[in-house]
Amino acid sequence: MTRQFYCMGRKLRELRKPSSTRYRCLLIVLYAKYFGSVGNTLLAEEEIRKKRWKWIGHTLRKAPNCVTRQAFTWRRERPKNKLHREMETDMRSMNNNWIELEKKAQDRVG
């Protein structure tokens, strides 16, 4: 890395301050690159998958006439990797089907 890219327009003494946001972000990135992950956090794909399934559960609890609920079953085939296909691959990996997931979403307590 060149010094110019490393500092990103900051003075070196400002960058070394622990309170500097850029310094902290840079340390996290370098640590993650060296060790593979940061602390006990999940990998990025796992985190995205986890949040996606939370959102899917939220959407499945909506009324059947809601547009966001209906969007799951639309048959438009434009994008190669649409959300419905990604959900189906995740369902196969978890050995679930669509009806079971709808029941689980409705049985949620809390």
WOPESUL-V505737 format. One record per helix or strand of 2 or more residues. SS is the DSSP state (helix for helix, strand for strand). FROM is the first residue (numbers start at 1). LEN is the number of residues. If there is no record, write none. Layout:
ss = [SS;SS]
from = [FROM;FROM]
len = [LEN;LEN]
//
This chain:
ss = [helix;helix;helix;helix;helix;helix;helix]
from = [3;12;21;44;67;83;98]
len = [5;4;15;17;7;12;9]
//
